[in-house]
């Protein structure tokens, strides 16, 4: 149980184009999902909190107009990187909060490798 | 602001050589402390959540413990497949289920 998927697993795009990444909770409903980015040999940095049916909450320093987040249902959140540039190249990972045994656990997707050329 | 410090940064072990990883934390009201395993190019894999000082959890060769200031992840008789980066994260009551991560400890187990 508590499986989170991401699509695509990797994507290459040209500078100036937009890319959409999907995050799905496969066997549970997630009212809250999170989006992280991770640079090589670094830890995960939280970008934003995505709540079903409401606007995402962005961490300080994250451009909300560049990283558009939509949480349209209890099992799907999407991250769109708009007008991508090479510095946006990174590993993007989502997570979803699941109620397990009376406690909220956070499960991660497999990640999406974005390369902007 | 929640802070998490992991040590050492890297750990090289011989197969069967037990060791411990440390996670020191500062948080205003701990909701939970999480341990994850991350393999290169993959998302973190959930290992444990600890909620209160004195709590211990085990899974195969791994055992996690928690005090009021730190957590330890003990690896007993490791095997090469235990090679990975181990991440520690904290969640506070004041932070809406967000996780604050440490930098991780990269463990390499040689056969």
Backbone of each chain as ProteinMPNN parsed JSONL, in Angstrom:
{"seq_chain_A": "XXXXXXXXXXXXXXXXXXXXXXXXXXXXXXXXXXXXXXXXXXXXXXXXXXXXXXXXXXXXXXXXXXXXXXXXXXXXXXXXXXXXXXXXXXXXXXXXXXXXXXXXXXXXXXXXXXXXX", "coords_chain_A": {"N_chain_A": [[0.808, -1.21, 0.0], [0.21, 2.438, -0.092], [1.419, 3.714, -2.411], [3.136, 5.882, -4.574], [3.159, 7.439, -7.669], [4.998, 8.882, -10.43], [4.998, 10.834, -13.397], [6.427, 12.188, -16.315], [9.206, 9.836, -15.967], [11.591, 10.814, -16.772], [12.563, 13.728, -18.593], [13.412, 15.687, -21.388], [13.745, 18.952, -22.431], [13.454, 21.918, -24.471], [14.935, 25.122, -23.932], [12.785, 27.645, -22.759], [10.391, 26.388, -23.219], [7.494, 24.691, -21.776], [6.948, 22.302, -19.177], [5.121, 19.567, -17.932], [4.641, 17.769, -14.953], [3.356, 14.858, -13.508], [1.901, 13.679, -10.474], [0.785, 10.963, -8.729], [-1.258, 9.395, -6.278], [-1.601, 6.062, -5.806], [-3.051, 4.074, -4.403], [-4.394, 5.249, -2.372], [-6.045, 8.102, -0.926], [-4.987, 11.429, -1.068], [-5.001, 14.307, 0.617], [-3.107, 16.19, 0.885], [-0.207, 16.994, -0.869], [3.28, 17.158, -1.597], [5.899, 19.003, -3.187], [9.231, 18.595, -4.175], [12.62, 19.546, -4.927], [15.751, 18.299, -6.007], [19.155, 18.671, -6.118], [22.23, 17.406, -7.568], [23.94, 15.324, -5.303], [22.895, 16.616, -3.12], [20.486, 17.333, -0.508], [16.87, 16.943, -0.201], [14.864, 19.683, -1.181], [12.147, 21.46, -0.123], [9.618, 22.646, -2.218], [6.909, 23.388, -2.499], [3.635, 23.162, -1.013], [0.87, 21.236, -1.75], [-2.536, 21.393, -1.779], [-5.575, 19.684, -2.044], [-8.046, 21.089, -4.024], [-7.486, 23.71, -3.357], [-5.33, 26.651, -3.44], [-1.823, 26.257, -4.012], [0.795, 26.328, -1.557], [3.724, 28.098, -1.453], [7.231, 27.728, -0.815], [9.586, 29.999, 0.619], [11.315, 31.94, -1.726], [10.735, 30.401, -3.935], [9.448, 30.64, -7.129], [6.19, 31.247, -7.762], [4.853, 31.734, -10.133], [6.382, 30.538, -11.964], [6.61, 27.875, -11.309], [3.984, 26.116, -11.554], [1.375, 24.751, -9.716], [-1.123, 22.321, -9.508], [-3.795, 20.797, -7.886], [-5.997, 18.854, -8.526], [-7.558, 16.676, -7.819], [-8.118, 14.116, -5.299], [-6.15, 12.312, -5.762], [-4.285, 13.223, -7.539], [-1.729, 15.456, -8.377], [-0.231, 18.138, -10.113], [2.779, 19.491, -11.453], [3.869, 22.202, -13.191], [6.493, 23.356, -15.013], [7.162, 26.391, -16.126], [8.277, 28.169, -19.056], [10.923, 27.034, -19.161], [14.365, 26.959, -18.141], [17.907, 26.278, -18.456], [18.909, 26.297, -15.8], [16.822, 25.279, -14.381], [17.0, 22.621, -14.564], [16.882, 19.617, -12.909], [16.184, 17.204, -10.295], [13.002, 16.306, -9.699], [10.756, 15.64, -7.143], [7.824, 14.22, -5.822], [5.631, 13.968, -2.969], [3.215, 12.259, -0.941], [0.772, 12.458, 1.605], [-0.29, 9.965, 3.761], [-2.734, 8.369, 5.75], [-1.813, 6.14, 8.086], [-2.329, 3.531, 10.164], [-3.356, 5.263, 12.117], [-1.582, 7.349, 12.127], [-0.023, 10.024, 10.286], [1.795, 9.348, 7.509], [4.462, 10.005, 5.216], [4.873, 9.463, 1.853], [6.991, 8.926, -0.934], [7.282, 9.691, -4.442], [8.882, 8.211, -7.374], [10.401, 10.136, -8.587], [11.28, 12.675, -11.058], [13.415, 13.312, -13.641], [14.48, 16.248, -14.922], [15.789, 17.777, -17.739], [16.942, 20.64, -19.179], [17.656, 22.007, -22.232]], "CA_chain_A": [[0.0, 0.0, 0.0], [0.845, 3.748, -0.071], [2.305, 3.854, -3.564], [3.056, 7.158, -5.275], [3.817, 7.362, -8.979], [5.266, 10.132, -11.125], [5.148, 10.693, -14.836], [7.308, 11.115, -16.76], [10.351, 9.578, -15.087], [12.611, 11.746, -17.216], [12.133, 14.548, -19.718], [14.351, 16.666, -21.922], [13.0, 19.977, -23.161], [14.254, 23.062, -24.918], [14.789, 26.342, -23.15], [11.636, 28.448, -23.124], [9.174, 25.58, -23.275], [6.923, 24.305, -20.484], [6.912, 20.862, -18.918], [4.201, 19.183, -16.863], [4.967, 16.531, -14.255], [2.21, 14.368, -12.756], [2.131, 12.895, -9.261], [-0.456, 10.263, -8.382], [-1.312, 8.399, -5.203], [-2.259, 4.969, -6.525], [-3.939, 3.22, -3.611], [-4.941, 5.998, -1.242], [-6.373, 9.484, -1.244], [-4.051, 12.343, -0.419], [-5.455, 15.693, 0.597], [-1.914, 17.036, 0.817], [0.977, 16.496, -1.554], [4.402, 18.09, -1.538], [6.841, 18.956, -4.294], [10.61, 18.864, -3.803], [13.635, 19.405, -5.954], [17.006, 17.8, -5.448], [20.318, 18.81, -6.969], [23.171, 16.304, -7.343], [24.646, 15.203, -4.025], [22.272, 17.458, -2.105], [19.261, 16.761, 0.043], [15.632, 17.421, -0.786], [14.425, 21.018, -0.794], [10.716, 21.609, -0.328], [9.239, 23.759, -3.066], [5.543, 23.845, -2.263], [2.632, 22.248, -0.465], [-0.283, 21.222, -2.642], [-3.741, 20.924, -1.101], [-6.674, 19.42, -2.962], [-9.112, 22.078, -4.094], [-7.086, 25.066, -2.981], [-4.061, 27.087, -4.023], [-0.609, 25.721, -3.387], [1.59, 27.218, -0.704], [5.103, 28.005, -1.916], [8.29, 28.072, 0.126], [10.273, 31.26, 0.332], [12.306, 31.865, -2.793], [10.222, 29.623, -5.066], [8.587, 31.496, -7.944], [4.915, 30.557, -7.983], [4.441, 31.878, -11.528], [7.233, 29.667, -12.772], [6.292, 26.496, -10.934], [2.539, 26.091, -11.347], [0.932, 23.514, -9.103], [-2.558, 22.1, -9.505], [-4.169, 19.579, -7.15], [-7.393, 18.817, -8.967], [-8.316, 15.587, -7.202], [-7.457, 13.562, -4.122], [-5.104, 11.379, -6.151], [-3.438, 13.779, -8.595], [-1.192, 16.811, -8.325], [0.68, 18.359, -11.227], [3.733, 20.595, -11.389], [4.25, 22.671, -14.517], [7.623, 24.274, -15.043], [6.9, 27.247, -17.276], [9.433, 28.84, -19.638], [12.064, 26.38, -18.5], [15.727, 27.358, -18.491], [18.861, 25.252, -18.011], [19.056, 26.258, -14.338], [15.702, 24.518, -13.817], [17.334, 21.198, -14.655], [16.978, 19.083, -11.554], [15.388, 16.005, -9.997], [11.792, 16.76, -9.01], [10.135, 14.516, -6.437], [6.606, 14.552, -5.081], [5.261, 13.059, -1.888], [1.817, 12.33, -0.547], [0.555, 12.089, 2.999], [-1.286, 8.905, 3.919], [-3.047, 8.004, 7.132], [-1.462, 4.728, 8.264], [-2.359, 3.127, 11.568], [-3.643, 6.402, 12.981], [-0.57, 8.4, 11.986], [0.185, 10.48, 8.913], [3.107, 9.05, 6.967], [4.688, 10.68, 3.941], [5.462, 8.548, 0.891], [7.552, 9.653, -2.061], [7.294, 9.126, -5.772], [10.207, 7.824, -7.845], [11.142, 11.286, -9.099], [11.33, 13.026, -12.482], [14.661, 13.998, -13.996], [14.255, 17.262, -15.959], [16.973, 18.382, -18.343], [16.578, 21.729, -20.086], [18.814, 22.266, -23.106]], "C_chain_A": [[0.844, 1.263, 0.0], [1.875, 3.908, -1.178], [2.034, 5.179, -4.257], [3.799, 7.022, -6.594], [4.039, 8.757, -9.533], [5.425, 9.855, -12.608], [5.43, 12.05, -15.459], [8.435, 10.874, -15.751], [11.545, 10.438, -15.494], [12.084, 12.508, -18.422], [13.245, 15.513, -20.092], [13.541, 17.687, -22.706], [13.932, 21.123, -23.542], [13.951, 24.273, -24.054], [13.614, 27.165, -23.671], [10.334, 27.686, -23.207], [8.705, 25.239, -21.863], [6.827, 22.787, -20.384], [5.969, 20.584, -17.759], [4.608, 17.836, -16.288], [3.751, 16.135, -13.406], [2.644, 13.542, -11.553], [0.8, 12.282, -8.851], [-0.277, 9.363, -7.161], [-2.18, 7.259, -5.731], [-3.28, 4.203, -5.698], [-4.449, 3.915, -2.356], [-5.248, 7.416, -1.706], [-5.481, 10.412, -0.429], [-4.575, 13.768, -0.508], [-4.282, 16.648, 0.472], [-0.79, 16.309, 0.094], [2.047, 17.57, -1.498], [5.263, 17.918, -2.781], [8.216, 19.398, -3.811], [11.47, 18.911, -5.061], [14.932, 19.019, -5.277], [18.097, 17.947, -6.486], [21.305, 17.716, -6.631], [23.905, 16.415, -6.017], [24.111, 16.167, -2.963], [20.983, 16.807, -1.614], [18.035, 17.383, -0.622], [15.284, 18.809, -0.262], [12.944, 21.153, -1.124], [10.433, 22.834, -1.173], [7.862, 24.308, -2.679], [4.695, 22.733, -1.672], [1.376, 22.379, -1.312], [-1.48, 20.625, -1.905], [-4.883, 20.799, -2.092], [-7.741, 20.507, -2.876], [-8.735, 23.473, -3.673], [-5.725, 25.404, -3.589], [-2.883, 26.489, -3.269], [0.07, 26.788, -2.539], [3.052, 27.015, -1.055], [6.077, 28.382, -0.81], [8.965, 29.361, -0.326], [11.318, 31.049, -0.749], [11.861, 31.06, -4.003], [9.215, 30.476, -5.835], [7.285, 30.769, -8.282], [4.433, 30.675, -9.422], [5.264, 31.0, -12.463], [6.904, 28.199, -12.533], [4.806, 26.435, -10.553], [2.109, 24.733, -10.818], [-0.581, 23.472, -9.084], [-2.86, 20.78, -8.822], [-5.659, 19.377, -7.352], [-8.221, 17.724, -8.31], [-7.52, 15.043, -6.03], [-6.338, 12.589, -4.476], [-4.131, 11.959, -7.173], [-3.03, 15.212, -8.303], [-0.243, 16.958, -9.505], [1.555, 19.578, -10.965], [4.1, 20.953, -12.815], [5.381, 23.671, -14.379], [7.454, 25.118, -16.307], [8.173, 27.952, -17.731], [10.729, 28.32, -19.007], [13.393, 26.899, -19.035], [16.69, 26.316, -17.952], [19.022, 25.172, -16.493], [17.9, 25.559, -13.64], [15.943, 23.016, -13.895], [17.588, 20.662, -13.253], [16.185, 17.784, -11.471], [14.196, 16.47, -9.17], [11.07, 15.55, -8.419], [8.886, 15.002, -5.721], [6.415, 13.567, -3.936], [3.802, 13.275, -1.543], [1.671, 11.824, 0.871], [-0.585, 11.09, 3.102], [-1.493, 8.615, 5.395], [-2.829, 6.504, 7.291], [-1.457, 4.415, 9.754], [-2.58, 4.285, 12.524], [-2.643, 7.519, 12.903], [-0.415, 8.781, 10.523], [1.623, 10.211, 8.502], [3.241, 9.727, 5.61], [5.465, 9.753, 3.013], [5.854, 9.308, -0.371], [7.374, 8.902, -3.374], [8.719, 8.826, -6.202], [11.028, 8.963, -8.427], [11.069, 11.442, -10.607], [12.605, 13.817, -12.735], [14.358, 14.949, -15.149], [15.588, 17.818, -16.43], [16.504, 19.408, -19.357], [17.807, 22.09, -20.911], [18.743, 23.645, -23.743]], "O_chain_A": [[2.07, 1.182, 0.083], [3.045, 4.198, -0.924], [0.887, 5.557, -4.499], [4.934, 6.546, -6.63], [3.35, 9.702, -9.151], [5.912, 8.803, -13.021], [4.717, 13.004, -15.149], [8.589, 11.633, -14.794], [12.403, 10.752, -14.67], [11.26, 11.996, -19.179], [13.923, 16.078, -19.233], [12.734, 17.316, -23.558], [15.032, 21.269, -23.009], [12.852, 24.42, -23.518], [13.466, 27.357, -24.878], [9.267, 28.298, -23.261], [9.418, 25.465, -20.885], [6.647, 22.091, -21.383], [6.005, 21.268, -16.736], [4.884, 16.888, -17.022], [3.191, 16.959, -12.682], [3.626, 12.803, -11.61], [-0.187, 12.989, -8.651], [0.727, 8.662, -7.032], [-3.349, 7.461, -6.062], [-4.278, 3.728, -6.24], [-4.879, 3.266, -1.402], [-4.768, 7.864, -2.747], [-5.258, 10.191, 0.761], [-4.589, 14.365, -1.584], [-4.437, 17.779, 0.011], [-0.468, 15.162, 0.404], [1.744, 18.756, -1.367], [5.345, 16.831, -3.352], [8.361, 20.42, -3.14], [11.098, 18.387, -6.112], [15.178, 19.368, -4.122], [17.992, 17.422, -7.594], [21.248, 17.145, -5.542], [24.423, 17.474, -5.663], [24.819, 16.49, -2.008], [20.466, 15.867, -2.217], [18.156, 18.242, -1.495], [15.39, 19.082, 0.934], [12.539, 20.98, -2.273], [10.934, 23.924, -0.895], [7.672, 25.517, -2.55], [4.99, 21.546, -1.809], [0.884, 23.48, -1.558], [-1.431, 19.479, -1.46], [-5.128, 21.707, -2.886], [-8.265, 20.804, -1.802], [-9.597, 24.351, -3.635], [-5.061, 24.549, -4.174], [-2.942, 26.251, -2.063], [-0.07, 27.986, -2.781], [3.568, 25.901, -0.968], [5.79, 29.242, 0.022], [8.911, 29.744, -1.494], [12.104, 30.103, -0.697], [12.566, 31.044, -5.012], [8.247, 30.973, -5.261], [7.298, 29.78, -9.015], [3.685, 29.819, -9.893], [4.881, 30.755, -13.607], [6.921, 27.388, -13.459], [4.428, 26.666, -9.405], [2.436, 23.696, -11.396], [-1.244, 24.438, -8.704], [-2.252, 19.758, -9.141], [-6.473, 19.681, -6.479], [-9.446, 17.825, -8.246], [-6.384, 15.456, -5.794], [-5.648, 12.092, -3.586], [-3.234, 11.251, -7.63], [-3.867, 16.069, -8.019], [0.466, 16.016, -9.859], [1.132, 20.553, -10.345], [4.586, 20.107, -13.567], [5.247, 24.699, -13.715], [7.588, 24.613, -17.421], [9.035, 28.291, -16.92], [11.506, 29.068, -18.412], [13.526, 27.23, -20.214], [16.322, 25.541, -17.07], [19.248, 24.088, -15.956], [17.976, 25.275, -12.445], [15.169, 22.23, -13.348], [18.411, 21.195, -12.51], [15.595, 17.332, -12.452], [14.368, 16.973, -8.06], [10.808, 14.567, -9.111], [8.888, 16.061, -5.093], [6.972, 12.469, -3.943], [3.228, 14.329, -1.815], [2.353, 10.888, 1.289], [-1.688, 11.322, 2.608], [-0.548, 8.616, 6.184], [-3.555, 5.696, 6.713], [-0.665, 4.977, 10.51], [-2.042, 4.284, 13.631], [-2.826, 8.551, 13.549], [-0.646, 7.965, 9.63], [2.558, 10.774, 9.073], [2.243, 9.988, 4.938], [6.569, 9.314, 3.336], [5.145, 10.21, -0.817], [7.321, 7.673, -3.417], [9.665, 9.146, -5.483], [12.209, 8.792, -8.729], [10.829, 10.481, -11.339], [12.841, 14.858, -12.121], [14.014, 14.5, -16.243], [16.408, 18.27, -15.631], [15.759, 19.085, -20.283], [18.858, 22.432, -20.37], [19.636, 24.021, -24.503]]}, "seq_chain_B": "XXXXXXXXXXXXXXXXXXXXXXXXXXXXXXXXXXXXXXXXXXXXXXXXXXXXXXXXXXXXXXXXXXXXXXXXXXXXXXXXXXXXXXXXXXXXXXXXXXXXXXXXXXXXXXX", "coords_chain_B": {"N_chain_B": [[13.021, 27.922, 13.406], [13.096, 24.712, 11.979], [15.787, 22.432, 12.339], [18.067, 20.055, 11.021], [20.711, 17.863, 11.419], [22.94, 15.634, 10.037], [25.236, 12.989, 10.657], [27.931, 10.632, 10.127], [28.933, 12.349, 7.037], [29.588, 10.518, 5.082], [29.984, 6.985, 5.024], [31.92, 4.201, 5.1], [31.765, 0.791, 5.055], [32.718, -2.518, 5.935], [31.357, -5.571, 4.806], [29.178, -6.954, 7.183], [30.147, -5.417, 9.238], [28.994, -3.692, 11.815], [27.374, -0.502, 12.448], [26.536, 2.948, 13.315], [24.356, 5.64, 12.437], [23.947, 9.135, 12.848], [21.468, 11.524, 13.751], [20.884, 14.693, 14.501], [18.633, 17.028, 15.915], [16.725, 20.092, 15.914], [13.773, 21.382, 16.912], [10.616, 22.974, 17.139], [8.529, 21.547, 18.962], [8.097, 18.42, 18.349], [6.527, 16.519, 15.93], [7.031, 14.209, 14.522], [9.793, 12.036, 13.659], [11.495, 11.085, 10.836], [12.919, 8.41, 8.95], [14.476, 7.756, 5.903], [15.438, 5.851, 3.029], [17.498, 6.371, 0.248], [18.177, 5.532, -3.019], [20.509, 6.023, -5.732], [19.237, 8.274, -8.156], [16.588, 7.767, -7.598], [13.425, 8.098, -5.819], [12.982, 8.862, -2.291], [12.738, 6.11, -0.027], [10.447, 5.043, 2.321], [11.315, 4.321, 5.67], [11.15, 4.401, 8.637], [9.047, 5.92, 11.172], [9.37, 7.845, 14.043], [7.99, 8.855, 17.12], [8.17, 9.646, 19.83], [10.45, 10.267, 22.538], [12.587, 7.617, 23.441], [11.393, 5.721, 21.951], [11.672, 2.908, 19.775], [12.306, 1.33, 16.641], [12.365, -1.439, 14.386], [13.623, -2.968, 11.404], [14.425, -5.528, 9.538], [17.844, -5.429, 9.11], [18.071, -2.966, 10.221], [17.726, -0.537, 12.79], [16.03, 1.958, 14.464], [16.329, 4.616, 16.767], [15.22, 7.022, 19.24], [15.86, 10.077, 20.914], [15.406, 13.029, 22.957], [16.872, 14.863, 21.583], [18.204, 13.71, 19.478], [18.469, 11.157, 16.92], [19.224, 7.77, 16.201], [20.343, 5.612, 13.655], [20.827, 2.347, 13.49], [22.843, 0.01, 11.905], [22.989, -3.302, 11.544], [25.285, -5.861, 11.015], [25.755, -5.255, 8.148], [24.932, -5.622, 4.623], [26.06, -5.613, 1.175], [23.827, -4.682, -0.289], [22.678, -2.864, 1.379], [23.835, -0.513, 0.868], [23.4, 2.886, 0.335], [21.945, 6.201, 0.402], [21.047, 7.537, 3.446], [18.413, 9.277, 4.761], [17.345, 11.667, 7.116], [14.538, 13.201, 8.581], [12.489, 15.788, 10.009], [9.336, 16.595, 11.449], [7.264, 19.127, 12.489], [4.816, 20.226, 14.905], [3.965, 22.736, 14.314], [4.164, 23.097, 11.624], [2.498, 22.134, 9.569], [2.666, 19.387, 8.515], [4.934, 19.434, 6.912], [8.171, 18.306, 5.882], [11.437, 18.61, 7.152], [14.555, 18.143, 5.943], [17.669, 16.454, 6.646], [21.085, 16.502, 5.437], [21.846, 13.989, 4.764], [23.374, 10.695, 5.002], [25.726, 8.922, 3.303], [26.043, 5.596, 2.759], [28.32, 3.046, 2.176], [28.751, -0.278, 1.547], [31.099, -2.731, 1.516], [31.807, -5.832, -0.049]], "CA_chain_B": [[13.155, 27.117, 12.19], [13.541, 23.344, 12.243], [17.109, 22.116, 11.797], [18.44, 18.645, 11.089], [22.114, 17.655, 11.069], [23.279, 14.216, 10.008], [26.657, 12.657, 10.629], [28.86, 11.35, 9.257], [28.445, 12.571, 5.662], [29.781, 9.276, 4.349], [30.393, 5.881, 5.88], [32.314, 3.016, 4.329], [31.764, -0.35, 5.953], [32.948, -3.855, 5.409], [30.186, -6.41, 5.028], [29.154, -7.526, 8.519], [30.651, -4.448, 10.22], [27.872, -2.872, 12.298], [27.681, 0.901, 12.713], [25.376, 3.799, 13.584], [24.253, 6.954, 11.824], [23.369, 10.066, 13.8], [20.623, 12.625, 13.268], [20.587, 15.649, 15.57], [17.581, 17.922, 15.44], [16.161, 21.183, 16.718], [12.434, 21.609, 16.387], [9.685, 23.489, 18.142], [7.4, 20.623, 19.056], [8.291, 17.344, 17.369], [5.401, 15.649, 15.609], [7.594, 12.915, 14.15], [11.097, 11.996, 13.019], [11.392, 10.098, 9.771], [14.104, 7.911, 8.275], [14.253, 7.279, 4.543], [16.588, 5.356, 2.276], [17.413, 6.826, -1.131], [19.151, 5.007, -3.967], [20.79, 7.031, -6.769], [18.264, 8.445, -9.219], [15.256, 7.319, -7.183], [12.832, 8.824, -4.714], [13.225, 8.267, -0.975], [11.904, 4.982, 0.381], [10.13, 5.178, 3.738], [11.8, 3.276, 6.575], [10.554, 4.466, 9.967], [8.667, 7.157, 11.831], [9.446, 7.788, 15.504], [7.168, 9.96, 17.603], [8.475, 10.117, 21.177], [11.738, 9.839, 23.086], [12.57, 6.261, 23.971], [10.786, 4.816, 20.985], [12.575, 2.18, 18.899], [11.655, 0.53, 15.597], [13.306, -2.289, 13.671], [13.233, -3.547, 10.124], [15.559, -6.335, 9.053], [19.112, -5.109, 9.767], [18.015, -1.573, 10.64], [17.019, -0.203, 14.024], [16.034, 3.392, 14.706], [16.016, 5.017, 18.137], [14.951, 8.458, 19.343], [15.921, 10.79, 22.185], [14.819, 14.365, 22.807], [17.712, 15.733, 20.76], [18.795, 13.039, 18.326], [18.021, 9.821, 16.56], [20.274, 6.941, 15.637], [19.955, 4.484, 12.802], [21.838, 1.314, 13.656], [22.857, -1.006, 10.848], [23.62, -4.491, 12.11], [25.807, -6.814, 10.024], [25.278, -4.793, 6.846], [25.255, -6.306, 3.382], [26.237, -4.626, 0.096], [22.539, -4.1, -0.708], [22.329, -1.769, 2.3], [24.483, 0.705, 0.383], [22.412, 3.885, -0.068], [21.968, 7.406, 1.235], [19.997, 7.495, 4.462], [17.952, 10.63, 5.051], [16.569, 11.902, 8.327], [13.692, 14.388, 8.442], [11.615, 16.05, 11.149], [8.059, 17.234, 11.19], [6.857, 19.774, 13.73], [3.383, 20.5, 15.021], [3.663, 24.078, 13.802], [4.609, 23.201, 10.236], [1.582, 21.563, 8.573], [3.116, 18.116, 7.938], [6.121, 19.568, 6.08], [9.371, 17.634, 6.369], [12.724, 19.29, 7.009], [15.516, 17.064, 5.765], [19.104, 16.595, 6.801], [21.834, 16.349, 4.185], [21.979, 12.575, 4.468], [24.607, 9.935, 5.18], [25.894, 7.937, 2.232], [26.655, 4.378, 3.288], [28.83, 2.102, 1.177], [29.127, -1.533, 2.195], [31.944, -3.524, 0.622], [31.726, -7.286, 0.176]], "C_chain_B": [[13.716, 25.735, 12.543], [14.911, 23.092, 11.605], [17.442, 20.652, 12.03], [19.876, 18.504, 10.609], [22.431, 16.176, 11.134], [24.79, 14.034, 9.973], [26.837, 11.15, 10.717], [28.233, 11.603, 7.881], [28.516, 11.285, 4.868], [30.336, 8.223, 5.292], [30.708, 4.68, 4.992], [32.482, 1.857, 5.296], [32.131, -1.623, 5.204], [31.676, -4.658, 5.677], [30.267, -7.06, 6.398], [29.602, -6.581, 9.617], [29.531, -3.51, 10.644], [28.305, -1.443, 12.591], [26.391, 1.665, 12.958], [25.497, 5.122, 12.863], [23.533, 7.865, 12.817], [22.544, 11.144, 13.114], [20.295, 13.502, 14.468], [19.562, 16.648, 15.066], [17.222, 18.991, 16.452], [14.816, 21.511, 16.118], [11.545, 22.116, 17.511], [8.461, 22.593, 18.189], [7.461, 19.533, 18.009], [7.006, 16.551, 17.185], [5.917, 14.259, 15.288], [8.971, 13.074, 13.531], [11.095, 10.815, 12.057], [12.773, 9.679, 9.295], [13.689, 7.363, 6.907], [15.56, 6.734, 3.988], [16.421, 5.858, 0.846], [18.548, 6.215, -1.95], [19.354, 6.033, -5.071], [19.721, 7.072, -7.852], [16.861, 8.009, -8.879], [14.725, 8.193, -6.055], [13.104, 8.132, -3.39], [12.227, 7.16, -0.66], [11.7, 5.059, 1.888], [10.673, 3.994, 4.538], [11.034, 3.292, 7.898], [10.012, 5.857, 10.263], [8.734, 6.915, 13.333], [8.754, 9.029, 16.056], [7.562, 10.492, 18.978], [9.795, 9.525, 21.65], [11.604, 8.468, 23.734], [12.009, 5.24, 23.005], [11.862, 4.17, 20.113], [11.762, 1.426, 17.86], [12.714, -0.24, 14.83], [12.721, -2.786, 12.367], [14.467, -4.229, 9.56], [16.831, -5.939, 9.798], [19.15, -3.684, 10.308], [17.213, -1.409, 11.924], [17.153, 1.278, 14.274], [15.618, 3.67, 16.139], [15.889, 6.528, 18.195], [15.134, 8.943, 20.785], [15.33, 12.176, 21.954], [15.635, 15.272, 21.89], [18.255, 15.052, 19.516], [18.171, 11.673, 18.095], [19.218, 9.075, 15.98], [19.645, 5.875, 14.741], [21.101, 3.476, 12.869], [21.711, 0.311, 12.514], [23.659, -2.193, 11.386], [24.014, -5.459, 10.997], [25.369, -6.447, 8.612], [25.744, -5.67, 5.69], [25.413, -5.25, 2.285], [24.937, -3.969, -0.357], [22.027, -3.019, 0.252], [23.002, -0.464, 1.894], [23.43, 1.656, -0.178], [22.7, 5.167, 0.703], [20.776, 7.34, 2.177], [19.677, 8.923, 4.897], [17.111, 10.649, 6.32], [15.758, 13.18, 8.121], [12.816, 14.541, 9.675], [10.369, 16.784, 10.685], [7.603, 17.834, 12.513], [5.363, 20.047, 13.719], [3.009, 21.837, 14.387], [3.876, 24.206, 12.307], [3.771, 22.417, 9.234], [2.102, 20.348, 7.836], [4.299, 18.25, 6.989], [7.28, 18.806, 6.716], [10.589, 18.521, 6.138], [13.796, 18.209, 7.018], [16.928, 17.448, 6.181], [19.778, 16.333, 5.467], [22.053, 14.893, 3.808], [23.342, 11.994, 4.813], [24.664, 8.875, 4.086], [26.681, 6.753, 2.764], [27.071, 3.475, 2.129], [29.308, 0.858, 1.924], [29.872, -2.402, 1.182], [31.857, -5.004, 0.977], [33.06, -7.837, 0.646]], "O_chain_B": [[14.678, 25.613, 13.302], [15.158, 23.495, 10.468], [17.144, 20.085, 13.081], [20.222, 18.968, 9.523], [22.218, 15.533, 12.162], [25.518, 14.809, 9.353], [26.007, 10.457, 11.306], [27.135, 11.126, 7.597], [27.623, 10.985, 4.076], [31.063, 8.534, 6.236], [29.86, 4.212, 4.233], [33.258, 1.943, 6.248], [31.881, -1.766, 4.007], [31.0, -4.433, 6.68], [31.289, -7.65, 6.749], [29.461, -6.893, 10.8], [29.162, -2.613, 9.885], [29.46, -1.196, 12.94], [25.295, 1.118, 12.829], [26.592, 5.66, 12.697], [22.631, 7.433, 13.534], [22.889, 11.613, 12.029], [19.525, 13.109, 15.344], [19.62, 17.068, 13.911], [17.386, 18.825, 17.661], [14.725, 21.877, 14.946], [11.702, 21.738, 18.673], [7.464, 22.863, 17.519], [6.939, 19.695, 16.906], [6.462, 15.988, 18.135], [5.341, 13.256, 15.709], [9.284, 14.113, 12.95], [10.738, 9.695, 12.424], [13.692, 10.496, 9.242], [12.712, 6.626, 6.771], [16.646, 7.113, 4.427], [15.327, 5.781, 0.287], [19.723, 6.364, -1.615], [18.459, 6.838, -5.327], [19.341, 6.037, -8.4], [16.018, 7.889, -9.769], [15.476, 8.932, -5.418], [13.424, 6.944, -3.366], [11.042, 7.254, -0.979], [12.668, 5.132, 2.645], [10.519, 2.836, 4.151], [10.354, 2.324, 8.243], [10.457, 6.847, 9.682], [8.223, 5.914, 13.836], [8.915, 10.126, 15.52], [7.321, 11.662, 19.274], [10.203, 8.442, 21.23], [10.654, 8.191, 24.467], [12.135, 4.034, 23.218], [12.847, 4.816, 19.756], [10.668, 0.941, 18.148], [13.831, 0.245, 14.644], [11.516, -2.995, 12.233], [15.429, -3.574, 9.157], [16.891, -6.101, 11.017], [20.187, -3.25, 10.809], [16.176, -2.042, 12.122], [18.265, 1.807, 14.296], [14.689, 3.056, 16.665], [16.382, 7.235, 17.316], [14.648, 8.331, 21.736], [14.812, 12.461, 20.874], [15.156, 16.324, 21.467], [18.719, 15.724, 18.595], [17.46, 11.123, 18.937], [20.1, 9.665, 15.356], [18.582, 5.326, 15.029], [22.198, 3.726, 12.369], [20.621, -0.169, 12.202], [24.857, -2.083, 11.645], [23.197, -5.827, 10.153], [24.691, -7.231, 7.948], [26.77, -6.348, 5.753], [24.953, -4.119, 2.444], [24.948, -2.809, -0.768], [21.045, -2.339, -0.046], [22.765, 0.576, 2.509], [22.659, 1.282, -1.062], [23.59, 5.206, 1.552], [19.643, 7.116, 1.753], [20.55, 9.669, 5.34], [16.284, 9.769, 6.558], [16.261, 14.141, 7.539], [12.443, 13.554, 10.31], [10.363, 17.487, 9.674], [7.559, 17.147, 13.533], [4.73, 20.093, 12.665], [1.867, 22.038, 13.974], [3.781, 25.308, 11.766], [4.264, 22.066, 8.162], [1.982, 20.291, 6.612], [4.649, 17.28, 6.316], [7.357, 18.679, 7.938], [10.751, 19.108, 5.068], [13.925, 17.455, 7.983], [17.329, 18.607, 6.082], [19.121, 15.984, 4.486], [22.404, 14.589, 2.668], [24.335, 12.715, 4.904], [23.766, 8.042, 3.961], [27.836, 6.887, 3.167], [26.283, 3.182, 1.23], [30.156, 0.935, 2.813], [29.337, -2.756, 0.132], [31.837, -5.377, 2.151], [33.182, -9.039, 0.885]]}, "name": "protein", "num_of_chains": 2, "seq": "XXXXXXXXXXXXXXXXXXXXXXXXXXXXXXXXXXXXXXXXXXXXXXXXXXXXXXXXXXXXXXXXXXXXXXXXXXXXXXXXXXXXXXXXXXXXXXXXXXXXXXXXXXXXXXXXXXXXXXXXXXXXXXXXXXXXXXXXXXXXXXXXXXXXXXXXXXXXXXXXXXXXXXXXXXXXXXXXXXXXXXXXXXXXXXXXXXXXXXXXXXXXXXXXXXXXXXXXXXXXXXXXXXXX"}
